[in-house]
Amino acid sequence: MKSHVRSLSILSVFGLLVVSPPFASADEHHGLYFNADVGGTLVNNTALNEFPDAPPGGKVEFNPGMRLSAGGGYRVNDWFSAGGEFGFIWNTFKDADGYFSQTPLLANIEFRLPNRSPIVPFIGGGPGMSFNTIWFDNDSLGSGSRVDGAAGDVVFAWQAYGGLRFKINEYMSAGVVYKYLDAQASKFEVDNTSQDIRFGKTHTHSICATFSMSY
């Protein structure tokens, strides 16, 4: 009889370990959240639709740059949240002394895959706008005339992202995220130039470290 009880006890403990493995972590806290990320960016070659005195058919090439983002919202449950974010993306021109910056302001929805490990996959995205800026230090693109100054434009943009987060506890997590930002064509009116400057659509890829905290 005692051996049967001992066997049942061992089986019970084994069953608990299977159902609740030692690496199981607490569920994420629901409610308000804040997140931030920082990392590097690559912008695809972009059509140079117009530049003062430049021949048509040119393109703009960019050096690798950086991205900073912050956002917040409401975590409805273990698998869904909604909110927004703003960011700053900065890349210098490869063939000119100047830079191109994007400041996206976006709505986001996010879906997560809850599981009993501390690693949580997630995907998300949403629409918004981007405040795009160019600056030239007496230089040119596409064999055009030299430009000295800055200009900006506001365009429609949307974003998609995905990554992995490691749950530190039920309130905090850290991980890595890939973000793709698609922004519409920009038109820049720089002072003292004979023509406007027009870029085609921009496609920006970012890999960032991310941190999230809920309240």
N, C-alpha and C positions, 0 to 999 in steps of 0.2 A: 504493500500500500504506500509506504513512504517513498519507494522508488518511483511509483506512478506520480505522486505529488511532485517529486523533484523533477521528473521529466516534463510534467505540465508547466512547472515554473520556468524551466529553461526554454521551452517552446514559447511561453508567453513573452519572456524577455526578448527572445529572438524576433518575434513578431513585432514588438514595439520598435526594435531597432530598424526593421525593414520599413515599417510605416512611417516612423519618425527618425530618419537618419541623423547622425551626429552633426552633419553640416547644414541641417535645416535652419533657416533664419526666419526672423519675425516678419510678418506682413508689413508692407509699407504703410506709413501713416497717411490717412485720407485728410483732405482739406487744402488749405493754401500752400503753395510751394514757390520756391525761388530757385533759379538755376543760372549758371554762368559757364562759359567755355572760352578757351583760348587755344590758338593753333596756327597752322600755316595754310596758305591758299595758293591755288593755281587757277589762272583765268585762261580759257581757250583763246586762240587767235581770233580777233574780232574784225569784222569788215570795217574799213575806213570809207564810209560812204561819201564824205565830203571833208575837204581840208583846204585852206586858202592856197590857191595856185598849184594844187597837187593833181596829177592825172588820176582818172577814175580807176577803180579796181584795186585799190591798195588794201592793206591790212595793218592792224595794230597788234604788236606782240608785247607781252608783259613778262616781267621777272616774277619769281615766286614772292609772295607777300605774307601778310598776317591778317588774322581775324580775331576780334573780341566780340563777345555777345553776352547779353544778360536778358532774362525774362522771368515770367512768373505766370501763375494761373491757379486753377483749382483741380486737385486730384479727386475725381469723383469716386473711383473705386480702385481695385488692384490692377485693372487693365486699361482704364481710360482716363485721360485728363484733357483739359482745354485751357488755352491761355494765349500768350503772345510774347514776342521778343523784339528787341532792337539790337543792332550790332554796328560794327565798323570794320570795313574791309579795305586794305590799302595795298596797292601794287604799283611799282614804278614801271615806266616804259622801258622796253629793251633797247630801242633805237633813238631815244630822245631823253633830254634832261627834264624830267617832269614825272607826274604821278597821276593815277586814276584811283579814286576812292568811291566806295559804295557804303551807304548807311541805310540798311534795310530796316523797315518797320513792318512786322508780319504777325498775322494771327496763326496760331498753331493748334492742331489737335494731335494727340499722341496715343498710340496703342502699345501696350506692354504685354509680354507673355509671362504671367505669374507662374512660378514653380518653386520647389522646395529648396533649391540651391540659392546661394547669395548672388548669383549672376543673372541679371534680368535683361533679355533682348527687348528692343523697342524700335518702333518706326513712327514717323509722323510727318507733318508738313502743313502748309497752308498758304493763302494769298496775302498780298499786301502791296507795299510800294518801296521804292529805293530812291534815296536822294544821292544822285551821282555827281561827282565833281572831278574836273580835270585842272591841272596846273602845269604850265610850261615856263621854263627859265630861258627865254630867248632861244627856243629850239623849234624843230619842225618834225612832222611825220610825213611819210610818203613822198619825199622830195618836194614838199611844198615850201611856202614862205615861212620865215621864222615867226613864232608867236611868243609873246611875253605876257603872262597873266593867267587868270583863273576864271572859270565859269561853272555853272551847275544846271542840273535838270532833275525833274522828278518823274519817274516812270513806274509803270506797273511791274510787279515782280511776284514770283512764287518760289516756294522752297519745299524740298523733300529731304528727309534725313533718316538715319538709322544708326544703331550702335548697340553697345553693351554697357550696363552699369553694374557695379559691385556694391551691394548693400552693406554699408558700414554698420548701420543699425536701422531701426524703423523710421528714423527721421532724416538720415543722411546717406548719400550714395556718391560714388565717383566712377568715372569710366571714360570711354572713348566714343566719339561720334563722327560720322561722315555726313557732310551737308552739301547739297547741290542747290545753287541759287540761279534762277533763270530770270534775267531782267530785260525788258524791252529796249528798243533802240533809243539812243539819247541824242539830243540836239543841244549844242553849247554855243552861246553867243558871247564870244570874247571881244572885249573892247579893242578898237584900233586894228581890226582885221578886215580884209576885203570880203570874206565869206564866213558863213557859220561852219562849225565843226560838227560832223555827224558820225557817231559810232553805230554799228549794227547791234543786234542783240548780244548780250554778254552771258557767258556760261561759266560759273565760278564753282570750283571744287575745294572743299575745306576738310581737313582732318584736325580734330580738336580734342583736347582733354576737357572733360566736363565734370561739374560738381552740382549736386542738387540737394536742397534742404526743404523739408516740409514743416508746417507749424500746426 
